[in-house]
Amino acid sequence: MEKTKVAIIGLGTVGSGVARLLLDFGDRTARHAGRTLWLEKVVVRDLKRARDCDLPEGVLTDQLADVIDDPEIKVVAQLIGGLEPARTIMLQLLESGKDVVTANKALVAVHGPEIFDRARELGRSVAFEASVAGGIPIIANIGQCLSANQIQTLHGILNGTSNFILSKMHEDGAAYDEVVAEAQRLGYAEADPAMDVDGTDAAQKLAILAHLGFGARVDWDDIPRTGIDTLDLADVRYAQKMGYRIKLLAVAQLVDEGIELHVSPTLVKAGRPLAEVGGPFNAIRVEADAVGQLLFYGPGAGQMPTASAVVADMIDTAVGRTAITFRTLELWSNRQARVGPADYAHARGRFYLRATVDDSPGVLAQITKALGEQEISIASVLQHEPESEGQPVQLVIMTHETTAGAMM
């Protein structure tokens, strides 16, 4: 059978999973690729570090040149996180005649235009299915399978760490800091979970999906975002009492003036599919004009789900399917964006407010007056009696539909 030599840059969690799939299930990949994907080299920084996969002798190296200077290596999985040296290595691989597969969503979100333009100039391709939602094939579905549609809305739970934290707060009534510590022990959260819990990770992924689904060119850092790091357990309890669950949603919606984009904790009615997505799982609900509503659900991270997406991209690249798609879609090209970002201040929705107030006459009237001055109508009010006289009380208000600008 024909052989295509491949390489992996980075043998961390995902890289080890990719190596395992290539080495242990070579017959499976060969069936789908019509050729053997031969793992020729794996590049790491430290040769002495313990690995959780067994590699054939001579495959492991700490020299990037062993891949770049080998013209027989055709496809490379570049699995280094962060922006540098990942960007430099990516460009070096392309310039040495390699087609590249990556799982690095930050690299695509920040340097996509530069990398994709360079790949086109060189006649090479970049595949990045694993960069969003792990094992869920959302990139292929939005970029290719739904090409007969105009996507209208996209609501995504795109960060498994945040979803795990919120799920535990709902199910166990545990405080935020306690659940973050548990997520770190279980490997769902990094030692510094800031990018997961402050909405950065979800915003980067949303920028990629917005480009694929709507043709928008938006800097992820310009996407309005609020994370779950300021969420209080009291908010979770009040949401439950009102029949909702809180989810960190990444939202893209086509409106008359462009595309609305934002990431924020959102109350989702209990029983609806997105509300029931638990633990570290991801889900994306897509609504399009021809097909209607679709829900994509599955593991959004983890070694083998992400490795599954990487190896699928490697197969498509080795066969030549990626090159055709890459050339046709012209992602992050210099052509004018089909749609621009809309002003978030005009985004419409219902809002949840919680305030700690004095239990005294006229307080509610002051709040409703302030809301009324912004033409914000109240849908419901929830207030419990204080445990003792003179203590402040929690006042929870749900508004009717209004604009984000009115709430700012």
FENRA-V466453 format. One record per helix or strand of 3 or more residues. SS is the DSSP state (H for helix, E for strand). FROM is the first residue (numbers start at 1). TO is the last residue. Records with the same first field share a line. If there is no record, write none. Layout:
BEGIN
SS = FROM-TO  FROM-TO
END
This chain:
BEGIN
E = 3-9  36-43  73-78  99-102  151-157  244-255  258-269  281-288  292-299  352-357  378-383  393-399
H = 13-24  26-33  65-68  86-95  105-122  129-131  138-145  160-172  176-186  194-197  200-214  220-222  233-241  273-276  303-319  321-329  344-346  363-373  404-407
END
